[in-house]
């Protein structure tokens, strides 16, 4: 993994290796990823690999990547029986893969960890085939930046206009751009900005108590409904789907 703010490498790796296989947030996010039959997909910053594993059930082949050897070893162990899931070590800002090779690049909660996010979006452009698709999710609303962001190594939260500008500047056309997770904004604001405490939400991993399962089921339904609404005024996350432009006098 790249350097992440003022937290330790070990702490980030431990979070990445957490089992989120039953995570309500991951499940609803997956419903928004535009996967075409037979697609070749690059999942950047795969962490625990749950996104890449889920995508491998729909795609022809998925490349799961991370810049931490500890994380890569764990990913390879999880992928050993999945024939169309490839795991490689890769720096998100300096990709070491063939250009113009992927139909879809997914980057879920990655860009906020990178000092140079523009370099990252440029790299995504060159890895995608002509008219290939970029799927990005990032934390939204800079006003909410606080203890939790610092704890997990976020350099920033994003304004919608700023994220769109960075992606289009790298050679993409925005196909859709939306806020997501409206329900989390108020508790996040109260905890981080009024109580000055890091927000701790319902458990997304490990064994869950009965009430936690009930809350998670409710949040899954709520976020699924939100995913069908394109005009939310605000949310904890931003989700952008963009298409690679074909540049004049350039084969990319």
BELQUI-V758812 format. One record per pair of residues at least 24 apart in sequence whose ideal C-beta (glycine too) atoms are under 6 Angstrom apart, sorted by sequence separation. I is the first residue (numbers start at 1). J is the second residue. If there is no record, write none. Layout:
BEGIN
I;J / I;J
END
This chain:
BEGIN
26;50 / 30;54 / 35;59 / 67;91 / 65;90 / 102;127 / 49;75 / 56;82 / 93;119 / 102;128 / 103;129 / 112;138 / 93;120 / 99;126 / 111;138 / 112;139 / 20;48 / 56;84 / 92;120 / 95;123 / 21;50 / 49;78 / 56;85 / 100;129 / 103;132 / 104;133 / 105;134 / 106;135 / 107;136 / 108;137 / 18;48 / 20;50 / 97;127 / 16;47 / 17;48 / 16;48 / 95;127 / 134;172 / 140;179 / 183;222 / 113;153 / 115;155 / 112;154 / 112;156 / 144;188 / 121;166 / 125;170 / 121;167 / 125;171 / 146;192 / 180;226 / 45;92 / 151;198 / 44;92 / 118;166 / 122;170 / 121;170 / 185;234 / 148;198 / 182;232 / 147;198 / 148;199 / 185;236 / 178;230 / 184;236 / 179;232 / 182;235 / 181;235 / 13;68 / 16;71 / 179;234 / 180;235 / 181;236 / 179;235 / 181;237 / 13;70 / 17;74 / 51;108 / 180;237 / 13;71 / 180;239 / 42;102 / 178;239 / 40;102 / 40;103 / 41;104 / 42;105 / 43;106 / 44;107 / 177;240 / 39;103 / 2;67 / 39;104 / 45;110 / 176;241 / 1;67 / 44;110 / 175;241 / 1;68 / 175;242 / 174;242 / 175;243 / 172;242 / 173;243 / 172;244 / 173;245 / 171;245 / 163;238 / 167;242 / 160;238 / 158;238 / 140;235 / 140;237 / 140;238 / 34;133 / 137;237 / 138;238 / 33;135 / 137;239 / 136;240 / 135;241 / 134;242 / 4;113 / 133;243 / 2;114 / 131;243 / 132;244 / 131;244 / 128;244 / 130;246 / 125;244 / 12;153 / 7;153 / 5;153 / 4;153 / 5;155 / 23;204 / 20;204 / 20;205 / 19;205 / 18;205 / 24;216 / 28;220 / 24;219 / 28;223 / 32;227 / 24;220 / 28;224 / 31;227
END
